[in-house]
Amino acid sequence: MVAFILGVLNTLINAYIWVIVIWCLLSWFPNARGTRLGEIINRLVEPYMHWFDFIPPLGGISFSPVVAIFVLYMVQNGLAAVGHFI
């Protein structure tokens, strides 16, 4: 049962990482975030990305999504370690 829950969490984290990547790609296209899909993705990603607003952009490029995805990968590794420990 624990393995199933950890597997579901791992899948959800992978899906959320892809949503963050899509959110970043939407910034390349004008008015893409103003579409219905863009609004849904904004509602999903903005609360999590708010935690990484302290990272200043370098040369006009924000690296906060990279750090946010790295944190999610670390959570995945932690869940995998818990799964192996149990």
Backbone bond lengths (Angstrom), bond angles and torsions (degrees), N, CA, C in turn:
res aa  C-N    CA-C-N  psi(-1)  N-CA   C-N-CA  omega(-1)  CA-C   N-CA-C  phi
1 M - - - 1.448 - - 1.530 111.09 -
2 V 1.330 116.05 -42.36 1.459 120.23 179.31 1.526 110.11 -64.56
3 A 1.327 116.39 -39.93 1.466 120.26 179.20 1.531 110.62 -62.65
4 F 1.307 117.01 -37.99 1.467 120.97 178.03 1.521 110.61 -64.09
5 I 1.319 116.91 -46.35 1.467 121.19 179.82 1.523 110.72 -62.28
6 L 1.337 116.94 -43.72 1.460 120.10 178.40 1.525 111.45 -65.17
7 G 1.321 117.21 -35.70 1.462 120.80 176.67 1.520 111.94 -65.71
8 V 1.328 116.55 -40.93 1.464 120.75 177.95 1.523 110.07 -65.48
9 L 1.334 117.17 -43.47 1.465 120.29 177.92 1.527 111.22 -61.53
10 N 1.318 116.28 -40.85 1.463 120.81 177.98 1.525 110.80 -61.59
11 T 1.317 117.41 -43.09 1.462 121.90 178.41 1.525 111.10 -65.13
12 L 1.320 117.46 -41.50 1.463 120.77 179.13 1.533 111.41 -65.29
13 I 1.321 116.76 -38.79 1.461 119.93 178.24 1.524 110.06 -66.19
14 N 1.336 117.45 -41.86 1.462 120.03 176.66 1.528 111.00 -60.09
15 A 1.319 117.02 -43.27 1.461 120.84 179.56 1.529 110.45 -63.78
16 Y 1.325 117.32 -39.97 1.462 120.76 -179.38 1.526 110.83 -68.03
17 I 1.322 117.35 -35.31 1.466 120.46 175.72 1.529 109.68 -61.04
18 W 1.333 116.80 -42.37 1.461 119.91 178.18 1.521 111.65 -65.99
19 V 1.317 117.68 -34.83 1.470 120.58 177.11 1.524 109.52 -64.97
20 I 1.325 118.18 -39.22 1.463 121.26 177.15 1.529 110.42 -64.26
21 V 1.323 116.90 -41.60 1.470 120.18 178.36 1.528 110.05 -62.57
22 I 1.320 117.58 -43.90 1.469 120.98 178.40 1.524 109.90 -63.47
23 W 1.322 117.61 -39.33 1.461 122.42 177.81 1.524 110.57 -59.81
24 C 1.328 116.09 -41.33 1.463 120.11 177.75 1.526 111.13 -66.58
25 L 1.321 116.94 -41.41 1.467 120.46 -179.92 1.523 111.96 -66.37
26 L 1.322 116.94 -31.17 1.468 120.40 178.80 1.528 111.55 -63.68
27 S 1.319 116.96 -25.16 1.465 119.45 -179.47 1.531 111.26 -71.56
28 W 1.303 118.48 -14.93 1.465 121.56 179.74 1.518 112.37 -79.90
29 F 1.313 117.74 -19.43 1.456 121.81 -175.22 1.523 109.90 -109.46
30 P 1.336 116.66 133.41 1.477 118.85 -179.08 1.531 111.55 -63.56
31 N 1.304 114.99 134.95 1.477 123.46 176.72 1.518 114.20 61.26
32 A 1.314 118.78 15.46 1.470 120.30 179.51 1.525 111.19 -69.54
33 R 1.322 116.41 -34.14 1.465 118.74 179.18 1.514 111.82 -76.68
34 G 1.330 117.75 -10.33 1.457 121.50 177.57 1.520 112.90 -85.46
35 T 1.329 117.35 -9.35 1.459 120.38 178.13 1.525 109.67 -75.99
36 R 1.318 115.90 170.65 1.471 120.18 179.65 1.525 110.69 -61.88
37 L 1.332 116.85 -44.21 1.470 120.34 177.99 1.521 110.77 -62.75
38 G 1.318 116.69 -41.69 1.461 120.42 178.58 1.515 112.44 -62.47
39 E 1.326 116.64 -38.62 1.461 120.20 178.29 1.524 111.67 -66.47
40 I 1.318 116.54 -39.78 1.470 120.14 178.43 1.524 110.05 -64.44
41 I 1.324 116.23 -45.25 1.467 120.09 -179.47 1.526 109.92 -65.33
42 N 1.336 117.44 -39.37 1.467 120.10 176.49 1.518 111.60 -59.27
43 R 1.330 116.72 -43.20 1.473 119.98 179.25 1.521 112.04 -63.89
44 L 1.324 117.10 -30.89 1.458 120.60 179.59 1.527 112.68 -78.96
45 V 1.322 116.66 -37.10 1.467 120.38 -169.91 1.526 113.26 -95.46
46 E 1.320 118.18 -37.39 1.463 121.16 -174.06 1.535 114.19 -54.58
47 P 1.341 120.84 -43.91 1.474 118.51 -179.79 1.536 112.81 -60.81
48 Y 1.316 116.76 -38.00 1.474 119.46 178.99 1.525 110.70 -73.34
49 M 1.324 117.90 -41.55 1.458 120.97 -178.27 1.522 111.82 -68.81
50 H 1.326 116.97 -21.61 1.465 120.55 177.51 1.532 111.17 -59.45
51 W 1.327 117.29 -30.03 1.469 121.33 178.87 1.521 112.10 -66.19
52 F 1.323 117.58 -18.18 1.457 121.39 -175.03 1.527 112.31 -112.72
53 D 1.316 117.20 21.79 1.469 121.38 178.52 1.519 112.86 -70.84
54 F 1.316 118.48 -15.27 1.456 120.91 -178.01 1.532 112.41 -74.10
55 I 1.326 118.50 -12.95 1.462 122.31 -178.38 1.531 108.03 -82.17
56 P 1.350 117.07 117.66 1.469 118.26 -177.83 1.529 111.11 -75.76
57 P 1.332 116.75 146.05 1.469 119.30 176.54 1.521 110.36 -71.03
58 L 1.314 116.22 144.84 1.460 121.95 177.46 1.521 108.32 -110.84
59 G 1.316 116.61 117.34 1.449 120.97 -179.98 1.514 113.22 63.56
60 G 1.313 117.56 29.98 1.455 121.21 -179.88 1.517 114.13 83.41
61 I 1.323 116.89 1.41 1.463 121.05 -179.67 1.524 108.42 -110.33
62 S 1.315 116.48 126.34 1.454 121.35 179.27 1.534 109.65 -89.47
63 F 1.317 115.08 128.26 1.454 120.27 178.23 1.529 111.98 -100.65
64 S 1.325 116.83 8.10 1.464 120.18 179.45 1.530 112.74 -62.73
65 P 1.352 121.34 -36.23 1.466 118.46 175.48 1.528 113.06 -63.84
66 V 1.325 116.42 -33.49 1.465 119.84 177.96 1.525 109.64 -64.96
67 V 1.322 116.55 -44.89 1.462 120.67 178.86 1.524 110.33 -65.43
68 A 1.330 117.14 -39.95 1.463 121.11 179.64 1.531 111.05 -63.14
69 I 1.324 117.00 -41.88 1.463 120.36 178.08 1.523 110.35 -68.10
70 F 1.332 117.45 -38.34 1.457 120.88 176.91 1.523 111.04 -60.23
71 V 1.331 116.68 -40.98 1.468 120.85 178.35 1.529 110.26 -63.67
72 L 1.325 116.92 -40.54 1.466 119.66 177.99 1.527 111.38 -64.78
73 Y 1.338 117.09 -38.82 1.465 119.69 175.70 1.535 111.21 -63.61
74 M 1.314 116.92 -36.81 1.467 120.03 177.45 1.529 110.54 -66.32
75 V 1.319 117.45 -38.28 1.471 121.12 176.37 1.526 109.38 -63.90
76 Q 1.323 117.13 -41.57 1.468 120.28 177.73 1.521 110.94 -60.93
77 N 1.326 116.32 -43.67 1.463 119.27 178.44 1.523 111.54 -64.42
78 G 1.321 116.60 -36.97 1.457 120.12 176.27 1.516 112.13 -64.53
79 L 1.330 116.25 -41.54 1.464 119.65 177.03 1.531 111.19 -64.90
80 A 1.331 116.80 -37.93 1.463 120.17 178.05 1.527 110.23 -65.22
81 A 1.335 116.46 -38.86 1.464 119.72 177.87 1.522 111.17 -65.61
82 V 1.320 116.97 -39.84 1.456 120.23 177.00 1.526 109.72 -63.97
83 G 1.327 116.47 -40.68 1.461 120.35 178.28 1.519 112.98 -62.59
84 H 1.322 117.02 -38.37 1.460 120.11 177.25 1.527 111.88 -73.63
85 F 1.328 115.56 -30.77 1.457 119.42 179.68 1.518 111.13 -71.27
86 I 1.331 115.95 -37.27 1.463 120.21 -179.51 1.481 107.63 -81.71
